[in-house]
């Protein structure tokens, strides 16, 4: 079915308007981050002079080196654990038969509908009772559990679409289940797994509630939590606030741009050769 020129024009016009609606606030924050603090009144304007000194100033005054290190450690731990466990469980639910698999899968899916606000208070008391408050494991383990339902759901759907003939051929050659998974399925599913890992990375990096409740030491604050405290200390310094926001968001933006092709391929559900 061919699309007429008028339909294309309307489609591109609507998409352009939505893109401008999304990009304009981001552009305003970026321009504000390079505006000298003395002339920044918080309005959207193009600065007459560029002040890049805002970045080292915000970095040092906000201790973002420490906060970013904490976020990297927590995010890396959550992504690695979630990816490995999600791939293993997804393969089991997709290609193995065991008693209660259907019921157990839907019980796990209930985790997708459970917001953090519903369990953060019981979680706080449970972690306090075992002496795990104010530590990296207190952030890594709950966020892994929080993301695992999505990872299992994502992996299961993708592995069910994997050609069964290839799996059967590998098994006929003597490959056991783990070897089939790691040497046959995973190498051909890199795009899908990378997309899942990228989504979990964004969610974990931006998590605010759990660090706010579970972390008390300044040295273990994550970047979003550190940004909130920084905002409370510099409420009227719009240049520093914008700069801090750019610093916190930049790693995820760079990561998304670097993995953009794999992200799109994974969203489309394709099986790659790499």
C-alpha positions in Angstrom: 0.0 0.0 0.0 1.5 3.3 -1.1 1.4 6.5 1.0 0.4 9.7 -0.7 2.5 12.9 -0.5 -0.1 14.6 1.6 -0.1 11.8 4.2 3.7 11.9 4.3 3.6 15.6 4.8 1.1 15.4 7.6 3.1 12.6 9.3 6.4 14.4 9.1 4.8 17.7 10.3 3.3 15.9 13.4 6.6 14.1 14.2 8.5 17.4 13.8 6.2 19.2 16.2 6.5 16.4 18.8 10.3 16.5 18.3 10.5 20.2 18.9 8.2 19.9 21.9 10.7 17.4 23.4 13.9 19.0 22.4 13.1 22.6 23.4 13.3 22.1 27.1 16.5 20.1 26.7 18.0 22.9 24.6 17.0 25.4 27.2 18.8 23.5 30.0 21.9 23.1 27.8 22.0 26.8 27.0 21.5 27.7 30.6 24.4 25.5 31.6 26.9 27.7 29.6 25.3 31.0 30.6 27.3 33.1 33.2 25.6 32.8 36.6 25.5 36.6 37.0 23.2 37.1 34.0 21.1 33.9 34.2 17.6 34.6 35.3 16.2 31.2 34.5 14.5 32.2 31.2 15.0 30.6 27.9 17.6 32.7 26.1 20.7 32.4 24.0 23.7 33.6 26.1 25.9 36.4 24.7 29.0 34.8 26.2 29.8 31.1 26.8 31.0 30.2 30.3 32.3 26.6 30.4 33.7 27.2 33.9 30.2 26.2 35.2 31.0 22.6 34.6 34.2 22.2 36.7 32.6 24.5 39.3 29.4 22.4 39.6 31.5 19.1 39.5 33.7 20.2 42.4 31.1 22.0 44.5 28.5 19.2 44.1 31.0 16.3 44.7 29.6 14.7 41.5 32.8 12.6 41.1 31.8 10.7 44.2 28.1 10.5 43.2 28.9 9.3 39.7 31.2 6.6 41.0 28.4 5.3 43.2 25.9 5.4 40.4 28.3 3.5 38.1 29.0 0.8 40.7 25.3 0.3 41.5 24.2 0.4 37.8 26.9 -2.0 36.7 26.0 -4.4 39.5 22.3 -4.3 38.7 22.7 -4.6 35.0 25.1 -7.6 35.2 23.0 -9.5 37.7 19.7 -8.7 35.9 21.1 -9.6 32.5 22.6 -12.9 33.6 19.6 -14.0 35.7 17.1 -12.7 33.1 18.7 -14.6 30.3 18.9 -17.9 32.3 15.3 -17.6 33.5 14.0 -16.5 30.2 15.6 -19.5 28.5 14.1 -21.8 31.1 10.6 -20.4 30.6 10.9 -20.3 26.8 12.6 -23.7 26.0 12.3 -26.0 29.1 9.2 -27.7 30.6 9.0 -28.1 34.4 6.0 -28.3 36.8 4.4 -25.0 37.6 6.3 -23.0 34.9 3.2 -21.2 33.7 2.0 -20.2 37.1 5.5 -19.2 38.2 5.9 -17.0 35.1 2.8 -15.1 35.8 3.7 -14.7 39.5 7.0 -13.1 38.3 5.1 -10.9 35.9 3.3 -9.4 38.9 6.6 -7.7 39.7 6.0 -5.5 36.6 2.9 -4.0 38.3 4.4 -3.5 41.7 5.7 0.1 42.2 8.6 0.8 44.5 6.4 2.9 46.8 4.5 -0.3 47.7 7.5 -2.1 49.2 10.1 0.5 50.1 9.0 0.7 53.8 9.0 -3.1 54.4 12.3 -3.3 52.5 13.8 -0.6 54.8 13.0 -2.6 57.9 14.1 -5.9 56.4 17.5 -4.5 55.4 17.9 -2.8 58.7 17.2 -6.1 60.5 20.1 -7.8 58.7 22.5 -4.8 58.9 22.5 -4.0 55.2 21.3 -0.4 55.2 23.5 2.3 53.8 25.5 0.0 51.6 25.8 -0.8 47.9 24.2 -4.2 48.2 21.1 -2.5 49.7 20.7 -0.7 46.4 22.0 -3.4 44.0 19.9 -6.4 45.2 16.5 -4.7 45.5 16.9 -3.0 42.1 17.9 -6.3 40.6 14.8 -7.9 41.9 12.8 -4.9 40.7 14.1 -5.2 37.1 14.2 -9.0 36.9 10.6 -9.5 36.0 11.0 -7.3 33.0 14.3 -9.0 32.0 12.6 -12.5 32.2 9.6 -11.3 30.2 11.8 -9.8 27.5 14.2 -12.7 27.3 11.4 -15.3 27.2 9.6 -13.6 24.4 12.8 -13.3 22.3 14.0 -16.9 23.0 10.6 -18.3 22.0 11.0 -16.7 18.6 14.5 -18.2 18.1 14.5 -20.9 15.3 13.8 -24.3 16.9 15.6 -26.1 14.2 19.0 -24.5 15.2 18.4 -25.6 18.8 17.5 -29.1 17.9 20.6 -29.4 15.6 22.8 -28.3 18.5 21.2 -30.8 20.8 21.7 -33.6 18.2 25.4 -32.6 18.2 25.5 -33.3 22.0 25.1 -29.8 23.3 23.4 -29.5 26.7 21.0 -26.7 27.6 23.6 -24.3 29.0 25.9 -24.8 26.0 22.9 -24.2 23.7 22.1 -21.1 25.5 25.5 -19.4 25.8 27.1 -20.7 22.5 24.1 -20.8 20.1 21.3 -18.5 21.3 23.1 -15.7 23.1 25.6 -14.8 20.3 22.7 -14.4 17.9 20.6 -12.4 20.4 23.1 -9.7 21.2 20.9 -6.9 19.9 17.9 -7.9 22.0 20.0 -8.5 25.2 21.8 -5.2 24.7 18.4 -3.4 24.4 17.2 -5.0 27.6 20.5 -4.1 29.4 20.2 -0.5 28.1 16.7 -0.1 29.4 17.7 -1.5 32.8 20.7 0.8 32.8 18.5 3.9 32.3 16.0 2.8 35.0 18.7 2.1 37.5 20.7 5.2 36.8 17.6 7.4 37.3 16.3 5.6 40.4 15.7 8.1 43.2 13.4 6.7 45.8 15.4 3.7 46.9 18.7 5.6 47.4 16.8 8.4 49.2 15.4 5.9 51.7 18.2 3.4 52.1 21.3 5.6 51.9 22.4 8.0 54.6 26.2 8.4 53.9 27.1 11.1 51.5 29.9 9.0 50.0 27.3 6.4 48.8 24.8 8.8 47.3 23.9 8.2 43.7 24.0 10.9 41.1 20.2 11.7 41.0 20.2 11.8 44.8 23.2 14.0 44.9 21.6 16.3 42.3 18.5 16.7 44.6 20.7 17.8 47.5 22.7 20.1 45.2 19.5 21.7 44.0 18.5 22.4 47.6 21.8 24.2 48.2 21.7 26.3 45.0 18.0 27.0 44.4 18.6 30.3 42.6 21.9 29.6 40.7 20.2 28.4 37.5 23.5 28.0 35.7 24.9 25.6 38.2 21.6 23.7 38.5 21.5 23.3 34.7 25.1 22.2 34.6 24.5 19.6 37.3 21.5 18.3 35.4 23.6 17.9 32.2 26.4 16.2 34.1 24.0 13.6 35.6 22.1 12.9 32.3 25.2 12.9 30.0 26.4 9.3 30.6 23.0 7.8 29.7 22.7 10.1 26.6 26.2 9.0 25.4 25.4 5.4 26.1 22.2 5.5 24.2 23.8 7.3 21.2 26.6 4.7 21.1 24.1 1.8 21.2 21.4 3.4 19.1 21.6 0.9 16.2 21.5 -2.1 18.6 18.7 -0.6 20.5 16.5 -0.2 17.4 17.4 -3.6 16.2 16.6 -5.1 19.6 13.3 -3.3 19.8 12.4 -4.7 16.4 13.1 -8.2 17.7 15.6 -9.2 15.1 18.3 -11.9 15.5 21.7 -10.7 14.7 24.9 -12.5 13.7 27.0 -10.6 16.2 
